[in-house]
C-alpha cells in the first residue's frame, strides 16, 4: 500500500516544495537519499529521451530484494504549471503524480495494472516543476501487438481461434469496465494490453481469461460525462486502428464489437461506421507521418 502523501521542503533548496508518494519498501530498495537523487540518477537501460522527459528501465538490488521499474521523469514542464503550483501546492501539476493517481483509480475499478512504486513532483526553485513515477515492470509479459503474432505462430489454427475468443472477451470487459464508469484511457492501443508470455504457447492459456490481462500507460486517463460518447468513439477507434496486426481478422473485430455490447447499448450501425472512420483517420495520419 502507498504511504501517506508528504508535502515538504527539500533540504537542498528552501525555495522548493516536493510531494512524494511511495510504497513502504521503496526507500530500502532505492536508498535512503533517493528523494534527493531521483532526478540525477543515471539510468541507461532502454533509455528514451524526448522533449524534456525520459523513460528508462531501472533495476534496483539491495539487501531488501530486487525490483525492476520503468522510471519516467519530466525535467521540463510548462511554466504556468509552476505558477499554479505555487498557489495550490497540494494539487497535481506533473504527469508522474497524475499517473500515480490514475493507476489507483483504474485498480479500484477492477483493472489489473502494474504497481506504482514511487512518484513525486517538485515545485521550485522559482516556478520550475519536475515530476517522476517509477512503475514496476510486468515481468515475463508481452504487449498484445507482440503476443498475438507469437500465439498465431505457436498454436494450431483451432486452438488459436479459441485463444482469441477468450482474449477478446476480456479486452471487451476491461474497456466496458472503464467506459461504464465514464473513464476513458485515451491511448487504448493493443500495445497497452499485456499478458504473460506463457499464454502464447501450447497449453499455456487460461480456461478463464477474467483478470488475466493487464493494462498500462494511464497518464491520460480522464473522467468525462459531457462528451462521453465521443471519448468512447476515440478509445474504440484507437483499438480498432491498432488491430492491424498479423493474426487479427475482421471476424475478430466483430467479435469484440459484440462482446463489448455495441448492439445492446443502442449503438446503431452508423456508430460502428463512425468508429471505423475515426480509425481510418489515425491510419492516414500515421501514413503521412511515415509511421
N, C-alpha and C positions, 0 to 999 in steps of 0.2 A: 504494500500500500504506500502511496506517496506521503511524504511528510507534509506538515502544515507549511503554507507559503511563508517565506521570510522576506521582509522588506527592510533593508538596512543599508547603511553607508559602507562601501568597501573601505578597507584600511588604506589602500593606496591613494585614494583621491576623495577628499571630503566633499567635493562638489558633485559627486556621482551617487546615484541610487541604484540598488540592484534588487531584483525579485527572483528568488531561487526556489525551485522545486526539485526534489529528487527522491528516489527510492531509498529505503533505510540502509541497504547495503552498499549504495553507490560510493560514499566517501571512502570506505575501506578498499574499494576497487580502484578508484581514481586518485586516491591520495588526499591527505588532509588539506592540502593547499589548492585543491582542484578548482575552486571558485576563482582564485586569483590567476590561474594559468590557463583556463579553458580556451581563451582566445589566442594564446601564444603556442599551445602545444602543436608540435609538428606531426601531422598525420598524412601519410603519403599513399596508403593502400587504396586503390580505386579512387584516387582524388579527382574531383571535378570542380573547376572554378568557373564562375560566371557572374559578371556584374555585381561585384561587391559581396558575393556569397560563395560558400564552398560546401561540398559534401564529401566525406571520406569514410572508409571502413576503419574502425579503431578497435584493436584487440587489447584488452586490459587483463593483466595477470598479476596477481598478488597472493598473499597468504590467505586472503578471503575467498579466492577462487579465480575463475576465468570468465570473462564476459566479452562478447563481440557486439559492438554497436555501430550504427551509422550516425556519425556526428555531422549535423547540419549547423553551419554558422553563418550569420548575417553580420558582416562588418560595417556595411554602409546601408542605412535606411533613410527614408525621406526626412528632411529637417523638420517638417511640420509634425512628424511623429514625436520628435523631441520636445517641441514647443508644447504639444498637448500632454505629453508625459510629465512635464514639469507641473502642469495644472492638475492632472489626475494621475498621480504616480501609481495608484493601485489598479489602473486599467491596463489592458493588454495592448501593447504597441509594437510587438515583434512577432514575426511568423512562427518562431520557435515556441513561444508561450501560447500562441493560438493553436498550434498543432497539439500541444500537450493537453489543452482543454478539449479539443475536438476528439482526440483519441479516447478520452474518458467518456465523452458523450456517446460515441459510437459503441463503446464497450457496454455502457448502460442500456443501450437499445438492443443489445444482444449480438452485435457483430464481433467476430473474432479478429482482434487487432494485435500487432506487435506491442510489446511492453515498452512504454516510455520510461527510461531510467533516470533522466535528468533534463531539466530545461530552465531557462532563465532569460532575463532581459536586464541590461544595464543602461541606465539613463545618465548621461554626462561623461566627461565634463562638458559644460555648456549645454548645447542642445543635441548632442550626439546620442544615438540609440544603437545598441547592438543586442543581438539575441542568439540563442542556440537551443538545440534539442538533441539529445542522444537517445536513439531508438534501438532496442535490441534486435539483432539480426534474426530473421526467420531461418534457422539453421536447417540445411538439407532440404530446402524447399525451392520450388521453381515458380516463376510467374507464368500465367496461363499461355502467353504467347510463345513460351518455350515448352511448357508441359504438354500442350495439345499436340504439336507435331511429334514430340517424343512418344507419346502414347499411340499416335497413329502409326508410327513405325514399329512399335513394340508389341501391339496387341493384334489378335486376329480380328477381321472386319466385324463379325457379330459382337465380339467382346468389346471392341472399340465403340460400337453404336450404343451398347448398354452403358458403357463408361460415360459417354457424352450425355445420355439421358439423365443420369444421376447428377452429374456436374451442372448441367443446365438448370435442373430443378433447384439446386442450392443457390446458384447465382441469381436466379429469379427471386428466390425467397429473400436473399440479402438486399437486393435492390428494392424490393417491395417493403422490407422492414424499414429502410431509411425513408422511402417516399411516403409511406403511410403516416409517418410522424412529421412530414413536411421538412425532412432534411435531404439535402442534395449534395452529392460528392463533388461534382463539377469537374472531375477528372476520371470519369468512370470508364477506363480503358482496361482491356484484358491484362495488360502488364501490371495492373494494380490489384489483381487477384492472385493469391498464392496457394499452392497445395504441396504436400510432401512429394519429393521425387519418387519415392517408392510407390506412390499411387499410379505412376505411369508404366509400371512393369507388370508382367503377367501375374495375376493373383494378388496384386498389392492394393487394389482399390477397395474401399469400404462398401459394405452392403447398404449402408445408410449414410448419405453424404451430409446430413444435417450437422452443422457446426464444424465441418472439416475444411472449409475454405476460409482463408484469412484475407483481409483487405488492408491496404497500406495507403500512405500519402493522403492524409485527411486535412492537410493545411488549408484547403479551400472549402471545406465543409461549410454549408450555410443552412440556416433555418429560414424558411420563407413560406408564408401563406399567400400573400399577394404575389401573383406571378408564378405560383407553384406549377401551373400547367406547363409553362414554357421552360421552367427549370427541369421538369420531368422529361420533356422532349429533348432537352440538351443532353442530360445524362444518358438517356437511352440511345440517342444518336451517336454519342461518343463510343458507346459499347458496340453498336452496330458497325460503325466505321472501323473500329479496331479488330473486328472479327474476320477481316480478310487475311486469314492465316491458313496454312496447309492443315487439312483435316476438318475444317469448318465448312459446312454446306448450307445451302438455302433452307433445307429441311430443319437444320439445327436452329437457324434464326427464327423460323416459325414456331418451333418447339418452345423457344424462350418466350416468344410473344404470348403463347397460350399459357405457359407456366406462370408468367408474370401476371396474367389475368387481364390483358387489354380488353378482350371482348366482354368479360364480366363486369368491367368498370364503366361501361357505356362509351368506351372509346370506339368510334366507328372506323370504317376502313380508311377514311381520309386522315385520321390521326396517325395511323401506321405509315401512310404515304408521307405525312409531314416529317416524321422521324427519318424516313428514308431520304427525303430531300435535304434535311439538315446533315445527315451523314455524308451525302454526296458533296455538300459544301466543304466539309472537313477534308474529304478526299481531294477535291480540286485545289484547295488551299495548300495542302501538303505537296501536291504535284508541282504547283507553281513555285513553291519554296525549295523544290529539289529534293524532298524527303523520300 
